[in-house]
Amino acid sequence: MTDSQAPTTNPVAPVPAGVRTAADVVTPEVLAQLIRGVVGSGVTSNHTPATGEKLADLPESTPEDVAEAFSRARAAQPLWAATSVRKRAAVLLRFHDLLLERQAEVLDLIQLETGKARLHAHEEVQSVAVAARHYGRKAPAYLRPRRHTGAVPVLTKVTEQRQPRGVVGQIAPWNYPLELSIGDALPAFVAGNAVVMKPDTETALTALWARDLLVEAGLPAGVFQVVLGEGPVIGPEVVERGDYISFTGSTRTGREVAQRAAGRLVGASLELGGKNAMLVLHDADIEKAAAGAVRACFSTAGQLCISIERLYVHESVADAFVERFVARTKAMRLGCALAYGADMGSLASERQLKTVTSHVEEAVAKGATVLAGGVARPDIGPYFYEPTILEGVEAPMSVCTEETFGPLVSVYRFSDEDEAVELANSTPYGLNSSVWTRDGRRGHAVAARLLTGTVNINEGFAPAYGSVRAPMGGMKESGLGRRHGSEGILKFTEVQTVAQQRVLPMAPSMGMDDEKYAALMTRSLRALKAFRLR
Ligand SMILES: NC(=O)c1ccc[n+]([C@@H]2O[C@H](COP(=O)([O-])OP(=O)(O)OC[C@H]3O[C@@H](n4cnc5c(N)ncnc54)[C@H](O)[C@@H]3O)[C@@H](O)[C@H]2O)c1
């Protein structure tokens, strides 16, 4: 073991003087404003991972409250759907401006509720701002009716038009509480739907803050309902009542949601888990790959669906890559104060800490080596865990195939590119992958063989604010459907075909005399021939 491979302690990020605390941000007035309008007859609470202490008391919705929220949304939706697309899109553009103006408020809330470092909260805000601008500008084009000439052009004018689904039931996780709540709801709203959203209770304040901002931007209040409560208790009620289901979370829960939605014959998009692989090929820029791996593995402490958890490195560059990657990882500053300065924050909960700890302990017990990290950091906060790199990992260690969803990555060495691709594809998941090479053509050739919804060349994952125009989602057990781009908005619509007959009545049986009918058919067939020739 060289010096750079010996486990060391990551530095603690400096905390600037006068930094705001939870009590400064979640004042009784702010809390009272945020929880207004939540349909809930019970009481629940959430916590801040920074200390593990209670952050706020919140209303808790029962299944009956969920039913009430759907009634309110259903009552408000037709008027919103009747508003022109341009006016609906203008609401998103105003939301974009307000979000940028007031981003400091939501950066604080995201950090308090998730424990992530400010730079990762910032990336999230940027993504949502760009999504709002994109759909604000492009929704009229995405939703514009498309005219087709009928098979017999003289007879039929066909229009394909988009109708909103109605009331969308949305269920979101805690890891990206702005992006996966409001960010995913924006295209649903601009398409004319109402939304009943169930965010994770632990990150409810961020979702409620965003709801208020969207209402301030012009969304009619009734169109956006938020319900709060335990997933297994009220989640099924949301799925039972939605006209379409938008779910982001684990594959296990996603499967249950899909079965329930299928039973009702309503559509669902599912954004689920991953066990994402990065391939560092023999001709990669090792310095950039090592820096990219740090971002790809440890953003939001690895609690990111597209995070890299398996690193396959060509044996000819493996030593050089590992040395750089380990050194950068050990230098990461840890902290989650409400200020910039930390490179990685806390895990979000004790549950997360337990999973990471058990994956590391099991791997080490079965022979894996810790190259960096591998320890919790209770001196910083109750759920802090160092960014961790393992080597010598092999089946049947859990960390090989199960999603850890934490700051933990395993390094594997390969000699043959085909073998690396096969290994990368060897899990049931298919969300994201990454290829590092100086040869763009080789990168694209490898990408074409990777069974994942996104592949990034010379990047671990593209920031959403760089790729909102293109769809993002999972193959295999990582999901169904896509967010972003045209697919991210059209899924919130039903397509309706309206065929308008130009000449009526059009058959002898409908009153047209034989001669006229024969002349019409001759003209139509001529037109059809010309149409085919075009
Ligand atoms: N693919 C993506 O875009 C994406 C993004 C973020 C997170 N994720 C995945 O989410 C997982 C982490 O989130 P999590 O631990 O909160 O997931 P989870 O499945 O436990 O919970 C997700 C949401 O579903 C709710 N829920 C729980 N049980 C339910 C039920 N029976 N019916 C309906 N809803 C229910 C939860 O309350 C929560 O709001 C990871 O697997 C991660 O990869 C995927």
The ligand as a Tripos MOL2 file, in Angstrom:
@<TRIPOS>MOLECULE
LIG
   44    48     1     0     0
SMALL
NO_CHARGES

@<TRIPOS>ATOM
      1 N1        -34.0660    7.6470  -11.9510 N.am      1 LIG1
      2 C1        -34.1820    8.8090  -11.3610 C.2       1 LIG1
      3 O1        -34.3740    9.8380  -11.9750 O.2       1 LIG1
      4 C2        -34.0690    8.8740   -9.8550 C.ar      1 LIG1
      5 C3        -33.8670   10.1110   -9.2380 C.ar      1 LIG1
      6 C4        -33.7180   10.1550   -7.8610 C.ar      1 LIG1
      7 C5        -33.7940    9.0010   -7.1030 C.ar      1 LIG1
      8 N2        -33.9880    7.8150   -7.7290 N.ar      1 LIG1
      9 C6        -33.9950    6.5790   -6.9400 C.3       1 LIG1
     10 O2        -34.7500    6.7600   -5.7520 O.3       1 LIG1
     11 C7        -34.2410    5.9360   -4.7230 C.3       1 LIG1
     12 C8        -34.0280    6.7670   -3.4640 C.3       1 LIG1
     13 O3        -35.2170    7.3650   -3.0880 O.3       1 LIG1
     14 P1        -36.1230    6.7770   -1.9000 P.3       1 LIG1
     15 O4        -35.2860    5.9930   -0.9850 O.co2     1 LIG1
     16 O5        -36.8920    7.9190   -1.3720 O.co2     1 LIG1
     17 O6        -37.0790    5.8010   -2.7280 O.3       1 LIG1
     18 P2        -38.4630    5.1650   -2.2460 P.3       1 LIG1
     19 O7        -38.9230    4.3060   -3.3480 O.co2     1 LIG1
     20 O8        -38.3340    4.5850   -0.9050 O.co2     1 LIG1
     21 O9        -39.4340    6.4430   -2.0890 O.3       1 LIG1
     22 C9        -39.7360    7.3030   -3.1620 C.3       1 LIG1
     23 C10       -41.0800    7.9560   -2.9020 C.3       1 LIG1
     24 O10       -42.0880    6.9400   -2.9180 O.3       1 LIG1
     25 C11       -42.8690    7.0210   -1.7480 C.3       1 LIG1
     26 N3        -43.3780    5.6690   -1.4360 N.ar      1 LIG1
     27 C12       -42.8540    4.7610   -0.5750 C.ar      1 LIG1
     28 N4        -43.6170    3.6460   -0.5800 N.ar      1 LIG1
     29 C13       -44.6130    3.8430   -1.4670 C.ar      1 LIG1
     30 C14       -45.6900    3.0570   -1.9280 C.ar      1 LIG1
     31 N5        -45.9120    1.8230   -1.4600 N.pl3     1 LIG1
     32 N6        -46.5230    3.5550   -2.8680 N.ar      1 LIG1
     33 C15       -46.2980    4.7940   -3.3820 C.ar      1 LIG1
     34 N7        -45.3030    5.6030   -2.9590 N.ar      1 LIG1
     35 C16       -44.4590    5.1320   -2.0200 C.ar      1 LIG1
     36 C17       -41.9300    7.6060   -0.7160 C.3       1 LIG1
     37 O11       -42.6260    8.1580    0.3840 O.3       1 LIG1
     38 C18       -41.1990    8.6330   -1.5450 C.3       1 LIG1
     39 O12       -41.9600    9.8170   -1.6620 O.3       1 LIG1
     40 C19       -32.9360    5.3800   -5.2490 C.3       1 LIG1
     41 O13       -33.1420    4.0570   -5.6730 O.3       1 LIG1
     42 C20       -32.6220    6.2720   -6.4320 C.3       1 LIG1
     43 O14       -31.8130    5.6910   -7.4160 O.3       1 LIG1
     44 C21       -34.1380    7.7250   -9.0730 C.ar      1 LIG1
@<TRIPOS>BOND
     1     1     2 1
     2     2     3 2
     3     2     4 1
     4     4     5 ar
     5     4    44 ar
     6     5     6 ar
     7     6     7 ar
     8     7     8 ar
     9     8     9 1
    10     8    44 ar
    11     9    10 1
    12     9    42 1
    13    10    11 1
    14    11    12 1
    15    11    40 1
    16    12    13 1
    17    13    14 1
    18    14    15 2
    19    14    16 1
    20    14    17 1
    21    17    18 1
    22    18    19 2
    23    18    20 1
    24    18    21 1
    25    21    22 1
    26    22    23 1
    27    23    24 1
    28    23    38 1
    29    24    25 1
    30    25    26 1
    31    25    36 1
    32    26    27 ar
    33    26    35 ar
    34    27    28 ar
    35    28    29 ar
    36    29    30 ar
    37    29    35 ar
    38    30    31 1
    39    30    32 ar
    40    32    33 ar
    41    33    34 ar
    42    34    35 ar
    43    36    37 1
    44    36    38 1
    45    38    39 1
    46    40    41 1
    47    40    42 1
    48    42    43 1
@<TRIPOS>SUBSTRUCTURE
     1 LIG1         1 GROUP 0 **** ****
